[in-house]
């Protein structure tokens, strides 16, 4: 896959413009000659890996058989959207994931793609608050290497990923196990995830409707003063 024509700094600038509410996704894509899939891929990579997540790979990326199977199953079972799967498993592109899906659905074996470390796809285990805090700090100190942290502490990749996201959002308090808490994403059923996605789309549509209404009113005011 060819290198992106957009620099790291430009990607960060575009995402910052969106986060600050200066432009809608459609406006940014038109302004910077992007397709929406590319924008969402950048957004997911940034949310998962920060600045480093947006950097171009300088060498061939290796994937274990376990990681490939987990990613394909999450995608096929619609546990996550395509962009979420790419970010969660740090997959370099949509075409790579689609190639794995094609092999899997064609009953062809998925194999390790090189000498990379085997992905720790063990079953999640119960942990204490102190353990979760230690694991997240270890993960962050190693440039968000979820795979390494999972392997080192004998937990699942998904657990490390979710704990790190919670820590980045709510600090250490986000790692506490509270009764009556909102379910982790990995615990949600397909129906619950679908409901949440519908709610998210409805909120986005409402925001776009309000934004369009504002722009129409602004145009009307400008016409009156011409």
N, C-alpha and C positions, 0 to 999 in steps of 0.2 A: 504494500500500500504506500502511495506517495506521501511525502511530508505535507503537512498543512501549510497553505499559503498565508495563514494568519499567525502572527507572532504570539508568543506567550503573553506579552504585555497588552496586545490588542484584545486577546481573549478576555483577560482580566478586566480590561476597560469596558468591554461590551457587557460583561456580567454585572459589573458595578453599576452601569447605567440602568440596567434592568432592576437590580435590587433597590436602588434609590428611587425607583418609580418615575424616572425621567421619560422612558419610552416603553411601549408595549412590545411583546415579542415580535409581532408582525412588523412594527416600525423598525426595530433593530435589524431584523432579517433583510428588510428592503434597503435600509441605509448602508449595511455592510456586506450586501450581496451574499447572504447566508440562506440555507434552507433550514426549516424549523427543526428537522432531525439533528442537524449539526449543532444547533444552539442547545437543544435539550441534552445532547450527549456531553457537551462542555459543562453544562450546569450540573449534571449528575456526577461527572468526574471531579468537578470542583468540590461538590458537597461531600464526596467520598474521600478525596485525597488532598484537598486544599490546592495550593499553588502547584505542588509537585504532580498532582493528578492531571494537570493540563499540559505538562511538559511532553514533548515528543520523545518516544522511545529511541534510545541511541543504539540499541542492540536487539537481537531477536529475543522475543519473550517466550518463555517456556511454560507449559501448562501440564499438570498431572492428569492422569485418567480420572481420578476421583473428583477433581475440580470440574472437568468437562462434564461428567455425568450429573453432578449437582446443578450446574448451570443450565444444562439442557432440560432437566426435569423441572426446575423452577420455571423455566420459560414455557414448556409444554403444558404444565399444570396451571399456568397463569397465576402462580404465586406472586410473581413480580412482573412488571412491564419489561419490555425489551431493554429500555435504557437503564432500568434499575438492575437488571441482571448484568449488564456490561459494567456498571459501577461496582456492584457488590463483589464480583469475581475479578475485577480489574482486567477485563478483556479488552484487547486493543481496538476492535472494530466490530460493527454489525456483521460484516462478511465472515469474520472468524466464527462468531456464534452460529450463524446460519449454516456454515459448513459442518459444524458439529451436529446440529439438528438434523441435517440431511443424512449424515452417516448413521445417526442413532435411529431415525425412522426407517432407514433402509436396512436395518438389522446388521450394520457393519460395526465392528468393534472400535471403540474409542481408546486410544493408547496415549501413554505419556509422549509429549512432543519434544522431549529433550532431557537434559541432565538436571533440570530444575528440581528443587526440593519437593517432595511429595506433599500434596495438600492434606492438612489435618481435617478430615471430614468425619470425625468421630461424633457420636451422639452427644448432645449437650448434657452437662452434668450440673448438679447443684453447687453453688459457690457462696462464700460469705461476702459481705460488703468489702472487707479488707482484701480478699483475693481479687475481686473484680477491679478494685482500685489499683492493685499491683499490676494486674494483667494489662489494663489500659495504659498505665504509665510506661510499661515495658513496650507496648505496641507503638506508642507515640515516640518514644526514644529511638525506635528503629524505623523511623519514617513510615509509620502506619503499615507495617508489614504484618497484616492480619494472619497470614499463613504461618509466619514464624512464631507469632505469639500463641496461636492455637496449638501448634506442635510442641512448643516449650512447656505449656501449662496443661496440656491434655484436655482442652475444651474444644468446642466446635468453632469453625470459622465464623458461622453465623453469630454465635454468642459474642465473639470478639468484635465483630463488625457493629453489632447493635450497641454494645456497651460503649464503644468508642464514640459512636454518634451521640449517645445520651450524654456522655461526659462533655463533649464539645458544645452541646446545647445547654445543659443545666449544671455543669461542673460535677464534682464528686457526689452531690446530693442526688443526681440523676441515676446513680448506680445503686441506690438503696432499694430493697425489695419491700414495697408497701402493699399492705392488704387493701383490696378494693381498688387497686391501681388500674389504669388503662392497660389493656393487653399490649405486649410487645408485638411487633409486626409478624414475627415468626410464629406467634401463637394464634393469629387470626385465621378463621376459616376462609375459604374462597368467597363465600357469600359476604362475609364481613369486609373483606378487602375490596370487593366489588362495590359495596355500599359506600365505603370511604372514598373510593375513586370517583364514584358518581357525585358525592358531595363536593369533592375537590373541583370537579369539572363545573358543577353548578356555581360554585363560588367564583371560579375564573370567568365564567360566562357573565355573571352578574357584574364583576369588575369591568369587563370589556364593554358591557352595555352602558354602565355609568360613564366610562371613559369616552365612548362614542357620543353620548348625550352631551357631555361637557364640550367636546370638540364642535358639535353642531351649534351649540349655544354661542361658543366663541366665534365661529364663523358668522353667525347671524349678527352678533354685536359689531364685528369688523365691517360687515356690509353696511350697517346703519351709519357708520362713521366715515364712509368713503365719500 
